[in-house]
Amino acid sequence: NGVAERFIRTLKEQLLWVQRFDTVADLLVALHTFRQQYNQQWLVAKHNYCTPAVARLRLTTELAA
């Protein structure tokens, strides 16, 4: 639960509380952009300062081996 709560906090602090969206479509575009940026660029301490995409790749590679 803590991991999900931390992600939601990051989403609020970095996107939802700092931008205003005129339409739902604008919000959806911003959410998709944030998700892409978070997964590909954000360094997460819990993953030894790797991005979520790298951590996911490592986990799935380990499980497949």
C-alpha positions as CSV (number, residue, x, y, z in Angstrom):
1,N,0.0,0.0,0.0
2,G,2.8,2.4,0.8
3,V,4.2,2.3,-2.7
4,A,0.8,3.1,-4.3
5,E,0.3,5.9,-1.7
6,R,3.7,7.4,-2.5
7,F,3.0,7.3,-6.2
8,I,-0.3,9.1,-5.7
9,R,1.4,11.7,-3.5
10,T,4.0,12.3,-6.3
11,L,1.3,12.6,-8.9
12,K,-0.5,15.2,-6.8
13,E,2.6,17.2,-5.9
14,Q,4.1,17.2,-9.4
15,L,1.0,17.5,-11.6
16,L,-2.4,17.8,-10.1
17,W,-1.7,20.6,-7.6
18,V,0.5,22.7,-9.9
19,Q,-1.5,22.7,-13.1
20,R,-5.0,23.7,-14.0
21,F,-6.9,21.7,-16.6
22,D,-9.7,23.3,-18.7
23,T,-11.0,20.1,-20.1
24,V,-11.0,16.4,-19.2
25,A,-9.1,15.8,-22.5
26,D,-6.3,18.1,-21.2
27,L,-6.1,16.2,-18.0
28,L,-5.9,12.9,-19.8
29,V,-3.1,14.1,-22.0
30,A,-1.2,15.4,-18.9
31,L,-1.8,12.1,-17.1
32,H,-0.4,10.0,-20.0
33,T,2.6,12.3,-20.3
34,F,3.3,12.1,-16.6
35,R,3.0,8.3,-16.6
36,Q,5.5,8.1,-19.5
37,Q,7.9,10.4,-17.8
38,Y,7.5,8.7,-14.4
39,N,8.1,5.2,-15.8
40,Q,11.0,6.2,-18.1
41,Q,12.8,8.9,-16.2
42,W,11.9,9.0,-12.6
43,L,14.5,7.5,-10.2
44,V,12.8,5.7,-7.4
45,A,14.8,5.0,-4.1
46,K,12.9,1.8,-3.5
47,H,14.2,0.5,-6.8
48,N,17.8,1.4,-5.9
49,Y,17.5,4.6,-7.8
50,C,16.4,3.0,-11.1
51,T,13.3,4.0,-13.1
52,P,10.2,1.9,-12.7
53,A,10.6,0.6,-16.3
54,V,14.1,-0.7,-15.5
55,A,12.9,-2.2,-12.2
56,R,10.0,-3.9,-14.0
57,L,12.4,-5.3,-16.7
58,R,14.8,-6.6,-14.0
59,L,11.9,-8.3,-12.1
60,T,10.4,-10.0,-15.1
61,T,13.8,-11.1,-16.3
62,E,14.6,-12.6,-12.9
63,L,11.2,-14.4,-12.8
64,A,11.7,-15.8,-16.3
65,A,15.1,-17.2,-15.5
